[in-house]
Amino acid sequence: MNMNRFMKLSAWLLAGAFCLASCANKTANAQTNEDSGKNEPIVFLTKQITPDALVKIYKALGREAKGNVAVKISTGESGNPNYLKPELIGKLVNEVNGTIVECNTAYGGKRDTFEEHWKTIKEHGFDVFKVDLMDEEGEFKIPVQDTKHIKYDIVGSHLKNYDFMINLAHFKGHPMGGLGGVLKNASIGVASANGKANIHTAGYQEVVEGLWSHTDNQDGFLESMAAAAQAVHDYFGNGERILYISVMNNMTVDCDCVANPEPVKLKDYGILASLDPVALDKACVDIIFNMQPSEGNDNQPLIQRINQQHGILTIEHAAKIGLGSLKYKLVNIDE
């Protein structure tokens, strides 16, 4: 790591530690904060990882999911045991009468065709819900504010059917992006297979064929994820009809898209939620970077993965282009 990047990362981590240390006060109303504290959004936290806790933290946000509600998750690659389980998310999905939404992957596996993806959905138990593979009948383009790399975001055509989105992410590492949180879930997750190619290649190509020969622009890929996440945020009423939840359990260095992930070396932490996706991903990363390692709770592999892939750039660029804030207030709803 060069000295400039080291100094930048050190400052970034010190800012995160300050946020964690200063977040002792609890508020009863997220909407008040949304109106009056836009420069310091609230990130709610519960250390409970249960169906009831998931509903509770959703309600703490103070934003009701109305109309036809998309619940964006990762259905997980066949063989991966770490995806968010139906028994955990089911109460929330039913609370909002939501539809689980996904798109096909851009890599070879059990979710790169609709036939195999539907088999995986059934294998992982998500067929107890309404499920929609949004790119099964095509795709369309939505505008991006940041055109540095991609000129638009290519998403599944069924996105048009939804009035509201709950971005329900599983926080963990990622082989290419360094980390996977709500920003990745909004960008790569909502993009069609071709949209994923567009993001991964930083706008170099818009089709999956031959994708992996054009993925050497790592920072461009990370910045493109931020741009695409902002496009989805804007699509839902300039962020007024979307909310973000991140579950910190079964955390490994690999994404749920990896069929045979590395072993989990971190203890489950809790559930975090915010109306600000940048603040939420930042809070999750701060927790990982600032925890003290202990027996059965080794944060070093995930930290190394994030640093190796320059994963913090997605969060930093998302803040730079105006998607959210790197500063936040952490509010524990268990207290």
Secondary structure as the mmCIF struct_conf table of DSSP 4:
data_model
#
loop_
_struct_conf.conf_type_id
_struct_conf.id
_struct_conf.beg_label_comp_id
_struct_conf.beg_label_asym_id
_struct_conf.beg_label_seq_id
_struct_conf.end_label_comp_id
_struct_conf.end_label_asym_id
_struct_conf.end_label_seq_id
HELX_RH_AL_P HELX_RH_AL_P1 MET A 3 ALA A 21
TURN_TY1_P TURN_TY1_P1 SER A 22 SER A 22
BEND BEND1 ALA A 28 ALA A 28
HELX_RH_AL_P HELX_RH_AL_P2 ALA A 30 SER A 36
TURN_TY1_P TURN_TY1_P2 LYS A 38 ASN A 39
BEND BEND2 GLU A 40 GLU A 40
STRN STRN1 ILE A 42 THR A 46
BEND BEND3 LYS A 47 LYS A 47
BEND BEND4 THR A 50 THR A 50
HELX_RH_AL_P HELX_RH_AL_P3 PRO A 51 ALA A 60
TURN_TY1_P TURN_TY1_P3 LEU A 61 GLY A 62
BEND BEND5 GLY A 67 ASN A 68
STRN STRN2 VAL A 69 LYS A 72
TURN_TY1_P TURN_TY1_P4 SER A 78 GLY A 79
BEND BEND6 TYR A 83 TYR A 83
HELX_LH_PP_P HELX_LH_PP_P1 LEU A 84 LYS A 85
HELX_RH_AL_P HELX_RH_AL_P4 PRO A 86 GLU A 95
TURN_TY1_P TURN_TY1_P5 VAL A 96 ASN A 97
STRN STRN3 THR A 99 GLU A 102
BEND BEND7 ALA A 106 THR A 113
HELX_RH_AL_P HELX_RH_AL_P5 PHE A 114 GLU A 123
TURN_TY1_P TURN_TY1_P6 HIS A 124 GLY A 125
HELX_RH_3T_P HELX_RH_3T_P1 PHE A 126 VAL A 128
BEND BEND8 PHE A 129 PHE A 129
STRN STRN4 LYS A 130 LEU A 133
TURN_TY1_P TURN_TY1_P7 MET A 134 GLU A 137
STRN STRN5 GLU A 139 PRO A 143
BEND BEND9 GLN A 145 GLN A 145
BEND BEND10 LYS A 148 HIS A 149
BEND BEND11 LYS A 151 LYS A 151
STRN STRN6 TYR A 152 GLY A 156
HELX_RH_3T_P HELX_RH_3T_P2 SER A 157 ASN A 161
BEND BEND12 ASP A 163 ASP A 163
STRN STRN7 PHE A 164 HIS A 170
STRN STRN8 LYS A 172 HIS A 174
TURN_TY1_P TURN_TY1_P8 PRO A 175 GLY A 177
STRN STRN9 GLY A 178 GLY A 180
BEND BEND13 GLY A 181 GLY A 181
HELX_RH_AL_P HELX_RH_AL_P6 VAL A 182 SER A 187
TURN_TY1_P TURN_TY1_P9 ILE A 188 VAL A 190
STRN STRN10 ALA A 191 ALA A 191
HELX_RH_AL_P HELX_RH_AL_P7 ALA A 193 HIS A 200
TURN_TY1_P TURN_TY1_P10 THR A 201 GLY A 203
BEND BEND14 TYR A 204 TYR A 204
BEND BEND15 GLU A 206 VAL A 208
TURN_TY1_P TURN_TY1_P11 GLU A 209 GLY A 210
HELX_RH_3T_P HELX_RH_3T_P3 LEU A 211 HIS A 214
HELX_RH_AL_P HELX_RH_AL_P8 GLN A 218 TYR A 235
TURN_TY1_P TURN_TY1_P12 PHE A 236 ARG A 241
STRN STRN11 ILE A 242 MET A 248
BEND BEND16 ASN A 250 ASN A 250
BEND BEND17 VAL A 253 ASP A 254
TURN_TY1_P TURN_TY1_P13 ASP A 256 CYS A 257
BEND BEND18 ALA A 259 ASN A 260
HELX_LH_PP_P HELX_LH_PP_P2 PRO A 261 VAL A 264
BEND BEND19 LEU A 266 LEU A 266
STRN STRN12 GLY A 270 SER A 274
BEND BEND20 LEU A 275 LEU A 275
HELX_RH_AL_P HELX_RH_AL_P9 PRO A 277 ASN A 290
BEND BEND21 MET A 291 MET A 291
HELX_LH_PP_P HELX_LH_PP_P3 GLN A 292 PRO A 293
STRN STRN13 SER A 294 SER A 294
TURN_TY1_P TURN_TY1_P14 GLU A 295 GLY A 296
STRN STRN14 ASN A 297 ASN A 297
HELX_RH_AL_P HELX_RH_AL_P10 GLN A 300 GLN A 308
TURN_TY1_P TURN_TY1_P15 GLN A 309 GLY A 311
HELX_RH_AL_P HELX_RH_AL_P11 ILE A 312 LYS A 320
TURN_TY1_P TURN_TY1_P16 ILE A 321 GLY A 322
BEND BEND22 LEU A 323 LEU A 323
BEND BEND23 LEU A 326 LEU A 326
STRN STRN15 LYS A 329 ASN A 332
TURN_TY1_P TURN_TY1_P17 ILE A 333 ASP A 334
#
